[in-house]
Amino acid sequence: MSALLDDISNAAKTRFAQIPFPHKKDEYWRFSDLNAWSADALFPHFSQGVPKSDEDAQVAEIAKSAAQSALAFFDGQLVSANVPDGVKVVSMADGAEKYSAEVSEFFGAAKGKFDTIAAARAYNGAVVVVADGADATLDMAVVSKLGLSVCSILFLVGKNARLRLARNFALGGGSFGIAMSKFALSDGSRLELGTHKYSGAAAHSYLRDDFRVSAGVSVVDAYAELGLSPSRAERNFEIVGEGADIDARAFLKTTGELTHDLRTSQMHRVGGAASNLTVKCVVDGNSKAAFAGLIRVEEGAQKTKAYQSCRSLSLSDFAKTQASPVLEIMANDVECSHGCTVSKPDPEELFYMNQRGLNTAEALELITESFAKSTFEKFGGENQ
């Protein structure tokens, strides 16, 4: 047991009761489907009252192969840790004893309704430490099957180390999966992160990833959100070192009545760093993609280069993409911009493929695949 984790958990439980559920006046949940994140919608998960749907084939496949992953978590419990030299994995309780400041800062960042649940269950998860100068490649699976499933993972990446991490998140039908991760990246390190997240029917998915980026750090971040249930993803980059370079890309695909919700922040605390964020959405049926991205350049953070874009492909007259890019620039010698576009498939492309034997559904699938492909091009072809 850890006194620190007990204190974190108890404080979070008190704070959770004081934080309202998302509401119309909460700018941080702008464009979201508030009905999907209301107390009524989520209460069955807390009471274990969500009926289990037939297991989705893709969820079942990820769960089946999870135990063979270098790192595997089932409902927040570490079940596999076959890591290479230069990497060690400790329980969150042991991590709180050895890395108390880092663990406190990790859970202290939880301020919203749902990341506070992660802090309230602070024992769930682990601390992953990559030694200075290490070169490590890992695959990781996080599987959620319980009505309420929580997993928190803190990555401490040493100086001049390289971590290449492929993550798969799978949420079974009826599960409310909450995952919170932080990547604390020391000077000169490199992170290549590829994430696929898939959820079955009648589930809810909340994922928060924080990145603390020091001097000379390089980040390649590729993220894909699919599935059959409402989701919320928050990706926060805090840049505190000169010479850092971030290339972040995200792909969302929605269908039916779903809303996939993405919130990002690029916080430039010092100058001389670059961040680039590209979001692509494919929306179909009556679904919606909701995106809000913030670029903030602090006073004195000169020579910053920051860009964000959101491009959407609409396959239906009833689907929506709502995007809100925000720039807060307090320095005067910077290069910062943003752009948003929404388009439909090119009729000439569809006609061309129809004439070569593809029906419309097959043609749209091929167009969607081509549209999404660039998301993972820097991470590596084998993980696409």
Secondary structure, DSSP 8 states (H G I E B T S, - for coil): --HHHHHHHHHHHHHHHHS----TT-GGGTTS-GGGGSHHHHHHHHTT-S------HHHHHHHHHHTTSSEEEETTEEEEE---TTEEEEEHHHHHHHSHHHHHHHHHT--STTHHHHHHTTTSEEEEEE-TT-EEEEEEEEEE-SSEEEEEEEEEE-TT-EEEEEEEEEE-TT-EEEEEEEEEE-TT-EEEEEEEEEE-TT-EEEEEEEEEE-TT-EEEEEEEE--SS-EEEEEEEEE-STT-EEEEEEEEEE-TT-EEEEEEEEEE-SSS-EEEEEEEEEE-TT-EEEEEEEEEE-TT-TT-EEEEEEEEEE-SSS-EEEEEEEEEE--SS-EEEEEEEEE---HHHHHHHHHTT--HHHHHHHHHHHHHGGGGTTT-GGG-
